[in-house]
Amino acid sequence: MTDVEKEPEKTIAEDLVVTKYKLAGEIVNKTLKTVIGLCVADASVRDICTQGDNLLTEETGKVYKKEKDLKKGIAFPTCLSVNNCVCHFSPAKNDTDYTLKAGDVVKIDLGAHIDGFIAVAAHTVVVGASADQKISGRQADVILAAYWAVQAALRLLKAGANNYSITDAVQQISESYKCKPIEGMLSHELKQFKIDGEKTIIQNPSEAQRKEHEKCTFDKHEVYAIDVIVSTGEGVGREKDTKVSIYKKSDENYMLKLKASRALLAEVKTKYGNMPFNIRSFEEETKARMGVVECVSHKMIEPFQVLYEKPTEVVAQFKHTVLLMPNGVNLVTGIPFEVDNFVSEHSIAQEELKTLVTQPLGPVKGKGKGKKAAAAGGGAATKVESAPAVVTKA
């Protein structure tokens, strides 16, 4: 895996790299729980996203303090995409906000990094849901479809397996619940300072995407962000008039003409490098908005478009960061999901997938408190608190 002449790529073959991933994972899980607690009726999405980002910055700032040159912080800004909004909704100061209401389906997506080793997670909650206020109907269908699809994906991710085995399982489970995965969404391999590595897993590809998308085989010491996004509708995300607020620097080069553009790019390079950032985090948001236009038009900065399904549909998402260790998978992000709070008339149709998701992701090392994955009809959710080493024998 080492490049000739170049410095060897740092992978999870090194214990220190695993430690950094786990630390970033713990920060992400802690922030995710806090953000979920803020998702109540009448709360502002912008305020919650801002608090999530502040917490990610604060928590990453507490670790590796003595190593002044070590970069750390937000790896993906906090997003709250509600109901039919598919992804990337995180309004800046001057953008239209959204006020949460009871019954809203909220997808929370965020990430942190330590020394460029990235941990990301996403989780779906319903505002006001509880053990006494169970969720049913199409909301339950789509949330359970996304949850069980990601559980299958985590169990299919192992050295020697191929990416389309996951694509197919996610499709089949979603369809069991009369839902569809969002077309063309990708789960990426993660590398140091790179959130969108070469190897990817596509969900619900169109014919054209299936032809273009490269097949690949997973290997030990790789890291993946397994991301499943499912809709009650046709599974196509479309741009509307919502302003983009999240961007990422690319590797393109161009001599920018405008002073505002050059200033923005210089600040992005210093503060964020190649990590995604929110325009909200700039002191002068209006100037940053001016500067970003030229950068985007010359592909030096890439926008994360806010996508939507049709207004009557609902979208759910779950995302986990997974280390492919020699003895199986090590899940570093994800929090418990109360599967019993959701009631659907549907269940996984394929016997082999129903069996697959009941298999434990493995015993938790160290504390002796390993919880087994829930059975496909109910039971306790997979427990991944404090990012324990979860092992699946291949």
C-alpha positions in Angstrom: 0.0 0.0 0.0 3.0 2.4 0.2 3.9 4.7 -2.6 7.4 4.7 -4.0 9.4 7.8 -3.0 6.3 9.3 -1.3 5.6 9.2 2.4 3.7 6.0 3.1 -0.1 6.5 3.4 -1.2 6.3 7.0 -3.8 3.5 7.5 -5.5 1.7 10.4 -2.6 -0.8 10.3 -1.1 1.6 12.8 -2.6 1.6 16.3 -2.2 5.4 16.6 -4.4 5.9 13.5 -7.1 3.6 15.0 -7.0 5.6 18.2 -7.5 8.9 16.3 -10.5 7.4 14.4 -12.0 6.2 17.7 -11.5 9.5 19.4 -13.1 11.4 16.5 -15.9 8.8 16.6 -16.5 9.4 20.3 -16.8 13.1 19.7 -19.2 12.6 16.8 -21.4 10.2 18.9 -21.5 12.6 21.9 -22.4 15.6 19.6 -25.0 13.5 17.8 -26.8 12.7 21.1 -26.7 16.4 22.2 -28.1 17.5 18.8 -30.9 14.9 19.0 -31.8 16.3 22.5 -32.2 19.8 20.9 -34.6 18.5 18.2 -37.9 19.6 19.9 -41.0 21.4 18.6 -40.4 25.2 17.9 -36.6 24.8 17.8 -34.6 26.6 15.1 -32.7 24.4 12.7 -30.1 27.1 12.2 -29.5 27.4 16.0 -29.3 23.6 16.4 -26.8 23.3 13.5 -24.7 26.1 15.0 -24.7 24.5 18.4 -23.7 21.2 16.8 -20.7 22.8 15.0 -19.7 24.7 18.2 -19.7 21.4 20.1 -17.6 19.6 17.4 -15.0 22.4 17.5 -15.0 22.6 21.3 -14.6 18.8 21.8 -11.9 18.3 19.1 -10.1 21.3 20.7 -9.7 19.4 24.0 -7.6 16.6 22.5 -3.9 16.5 21.4 -3.4 20.0 22.8 0.4 19.7 23.0 0.7 18.9 19.3 0.3 22.4 17.9 0.6 21.4 14.2 -2.0 18.6 14.4 -5.1 19.7 12.5 -8.5 18.8 14.0 -12.1 20.0 14.0 -15.2 19.7 11.9 -15.1 17.1 9.1 -18.7 17.7 8.0 -20.8 20.6 9.3 -24.0 19.7 11.2 -27.0 19.4 8.9 -30.7 18.9 9.8 -32.6 17.8 6.7 -36.3 17.6 7.6 -39.1 15.5 6.0 -38.8 15.5 2.2 -35.4 17.3 2.3 -32.8 14.7 1.4 -29.5 16.3 2.6 -27.2 19.2 3.3 -29.7 21.6 4.9 -27.8 23.8 7.3 -28.9 27.5 6.8 -26.4 30.3 7.1 -27.1 33.5 9.0 -28.9 35.2 6.1 -30.6 32.1 4.8 -34.2 31.0 5.4 -34.4 29.1 8.6 -36.8 26.2 9.5 -38.7 25.8 12.8 -39.2 22.2 13.9 -42.6 20.9 14.7 -44.0 17.7 16.3 -44.0 14.8 13.9 -41.1 16.1 11.7 -38.7 13.5 10.5 -35.2 14.9 11.1 -32.0 13.5 9.6 -28.9 14.7 11.5 -25.6 14.5 9.6 -22.2 15.6 11.0 -18.6 14.7 11.3 -15.3 15.4 13.1 -11.6 14.7 12.4 -8.4 14.3 14.4 -5.3 14.7 12.3 -7.3 14.3 9.2 -8.8 10.9 10.3 -12.5 11.4 9.7 -15.5 10.1 11.6 -19.0 10.9 10.3 -22.5 9.8 11.3 -26.1 10.3 10.5 -29.2 9.4 12.4 -33.0 9.9 11.9 -35.4 11.0 14.7 -39.1 12.0 14.8 -39.8 15.1 16.8 -41.9 14.1 19.8 -41.6 10.4 19.3 -41.2 8.1 22.3 -42.0 4.6 23.6 -45.5 5.9 24.4 -45.8 7.8 21.1 -44.9 5.1 18.6 -44.4 6.0 15.0 -46.4 4.1 12.3 -47.4 4.5 8.7 -45.0 5.7 6.0 -42.7 7.5 8.5 -42.1 4.1 10.2 -41.7 2.3 6.8 -39.0 4.6 5.6 -37.1 4.9 8.9 -37.1 1.1 9.4 -36.1 0.6 5.7 -33.1 2.9 6.1 -32.1 1.4 9.5 -32.3 -2.3 8.4 -30.6 -1.5 5.1 -27.6 0.1 6.9 -27.5 -2.9 9.3 -27.3 -5.2 6.3 -24.6 -3.0 4.7 -22.5 -3.1 7.8 -22.6 -6.9 7.8 -21.7 -7.2 4.1 -18.7 -4.9 4.4 -15.7 -7.1 4.8 -12.4 -7.8 3.1 -12.9 -9.6 -0.2 -16.6 -8.6 -0.7 -17.6 -6.3 -3.5 -19.5 -3.0 -3.5 -22.5 -4.2 -5.5 -23.4 -6.8 -2.8 -24.2 -3.8 -0.6 -26.0 -1.8 -3.4 -28.3 -4.8 -4.0 -29.1 -5.5 -0.3 -30.0 -1.8 0.3 -32.3 -1.9 -2.7 -34.0 -5.1 -1.7 -34.6 -4.1 1.9 -35.9 -0.6 0.9 -38.3 -2.2 -1.6 -39.5 -4.6 1.1 -40.8 -1.5 3.0 -42.3 -0.1 -0.3 -39.6 2.6 -0.3 -36.6 3.5 -2.6 -33.0 4.5 -1.9 -32.2 7.9 -3.2 -30.7 7.4 -6.7 -27.0 7.7 -7.1 -26.0 8.5 -3.5 -22.5 7.3 -2.7 -20.8 5.8 0.4 -17.1 6.7 0.2 -13.9 5.2 1.4 -12.3 7.6 3.9 -8.6 8.5 3.9 -6.5 11.0 5.9 -7.8 14.5 5.0 -10.0 13.0 2.3 -13.8 12.5 2.8 -14.4 11.3 -0.7 -11.9 8.5 -1.4 -11.8 6.5 -4.6 -13.7 3.4 -3.7 -17.4 4.0 -3.4 -20.7 2.1 -2.9 -23.6 3.5 -5.0 -27.3 3.1 -4.0 -30.2 2.8 -6.5 -28.1 3.5 -9.6 -29.8 4.5 -12.8 -28.8 2.5 -15.9 -26.2 5.1 -16.9 -24.8 5.3 -13.4 -24.5 1.5 -13.2 -22.5 1.5 -16.4 -20.2 4.3 -15.2 -19.8 3.3 -11.6 -16.7 1.2 -10.9 -17.0 -2.2 -9.2 -14.5 -2.6 -6.4 -13.5 -5.1 -3.7 -13.1 -4.1 -0.1 -9.7 -4.7 1.6 -8.5 -4.9 5.1 -7.2 -1.6 6.7 -9.7 0.4 4.7 -12.2 2.9 6.3 -15.7 3.6 4.9 -18.6 6.0 5.7 -21.6 3.7 5.1 -24.4 6.1 4.2 -28.0 4.9 3.5 -30.7 7.4 2.5 -34.1 6.1 1.7 -37.4 7.7 0.5 -41.1 6.9 0.5 -41.2 8.3 -3.0 -39.5 7.6 -6.3 -36.0 8.1 -4.9 -34.9 11.1 -6.9 -33.3 14.1 -5.1 -33.8 17.5 -6.9 -32.4 20.9 -6.3 -34.9 23.6 -5.3 -34.2 27.3 -4.5 -32.6 26.6 -1.2 -29.2 28.3 -1.0 -26.1 26.1 -0.7 -24.3 26.7 2.6 -21.8 23.8 2.6 -18.8 23.7 0.3 -15.4 21.9 0.0 -12.1 22.9 -1.6 -11.2 20.8 -4.6 -7.7 20.2 -6.1 -8.3 22.4 -9.1 -6.2 25.5 -9.7 -7.1 28.8 -11.3 -5.9 32.4 -11.1 -8.9 34.0 -9.4 -9.8 37.6 -10.5 -11.8 38.9 -7.5 -10.2 40.0 -4.3 -13.1 38.5 -2.3 -12.6 35.1 -4.0 -8.9 35.1 -3.3 -9.5 36.0 0.4 -12.1 33.3 0.8 -9.9 30.6 -0.8 -6.9 31.6 1.4 -9.0 31.4 4.5 -10.5 28.0 3.4 -7.0 26.6 2.8 -5.8 27.7 6.2 -8.8 26.9 8.3 -10.4 23.9 6.6 -8.0 22.4 4.0 -10.0 19.8 2.0 -12.7 19.4 4.7 -16.2 20.6 4.0 -17.2 23.9 5.7 -20.3 26.0 6.2 -20.3 29.6 4.8 -22.0 30.4 8.2 -18.6 30.1 9.9 -17.1 33.1 8.2 -17.1 36.4 10.1 -18.4 38.3 7.0 -20.9 36.0 5.5 -21.9 38.4 2.7 -18.3 38.8 1.5 -17.8 35.0 1.7 -20.9 34.5 -0.4 -19.5 36.9 -3.0 -16.1 35.1 -3.0 -17.5 31.6 -3.3 -19.3 32.3 -6.6 -16.1 32.6 -8.7 -14.4 29.7 -6.9 -17.4 27.5 -7.7 -17.6 28.6 -11.3 -14.0 27.5 -11.8 -14.5 24.3 -9.8 -12.0 25.3 -7.1 -14.7 24.9 -4.5 -17.4 22.3 -4.8 -21.0 22.9 -3.5 -23.0 20.4 -1.5 -26.4 20.9 -3.0 -29.5 20.8 -0.8 -31.8 18.2 -2.4 -35.5 17.4 -2.0 -37.9 14.7 -2.7 -41.5 15.6 -3.6 -43.3 17.6 -0.8 -45.5 14.7 0.3 -42.7 12.2 0.7 -40.4 11.5 3.7 -36.7 10.6 3.6 -34.7 8.8 6.3 -30.9 8.4 6.7 -28.4 6.4 8.8 -24.6 6.7 8.4 -21.7 4.9 10.2 -18.0 5.1 10.0 -16.4 1.6 9.8 -12.8 0.4 10.1 -12.1 -2.8 8.2 -9.7 -4.5 10.7 -8.1 -7.9 9.9 -10.4 -9.6 12.4 -13.6 -7.9 11.2 -15.4 -4.6 11.2 -14.9 -1.9 13.9 -17.8 0.5 14.1 -16.6 3.9 15.4 -19.8 6.0 14.9 -23.5 5.3 15.5 -25.8 5.6 18.5 -28.6 3.3 19.7 -31.8 3.2 17.7 -35.0 2.4 19.4 -36.4 0.0 16.8 -39.4 -0.9 19.1 -40.7 2.7 18.8 -41.5 2.1 15.1 -44.4 0.0 13.8 -44.7 -1.1 10.2 -46.9 -3.6 8.4 -43.9 -4.5 6.2 -40.7 -6.4 7.0 -37.6 -7.7 5.1 -38.9 -10.0 2.4 -35.7 -11.9 1.6 -35.0 -14.7 4.1 -31.2 -14.4 3.7 -31.2 -10.7 4.4 -33.6 -11.2 7.4 -31.1 -13.7 8.8 -28.1 -11.4 8.0 -29.4 -8.5 10.0 -30.0 -10.7 13.1 -26.4 -11.7 13.2 -24.4 -9.8 15.8 -21.8 -7.3 14.7 -19.8 -9.1 17.3 -18.9 -9.1 21.0 -17.6 -5.8 22.4 -14.1 -6.1 23.6 -13.0 -5.0 27.0 -16.1 -4.1 28.9 -18.0 -7.3 28.5 -21.2 -5.4 27.7 -21.6 -6.4 24.1 -25.2 -6.1 22.9 -26.3 -8.1 19.9 -28.0 -6.6 16.9 -31.8 -6.5 17.0 -33.7 -9.2 15.2 -35.5 -8.0 12.1 -38.9 -7.8 13.8 -37.9 -6.0 17.0 -35.6 -6.2 19.9 -32.7 -4.0 21.2 -30.8 -2.0 18.7 -27.1 -2.4 18.0 -25.3 -0.6 20.7 -22.3 1.5 19.6 -21.8 3.8 22.5 -18.2 5.1 23.0 -17.2 3.5 19.8 -16.3 0.0 21.1 -14.5 -2.5 18.9 -17.3 -4.4 17.2 -16.0 -7.5 15.5 -17.6 -9.5 12.7 -15.9 -12.7 11.7 -15.7 -12.9 8.0 
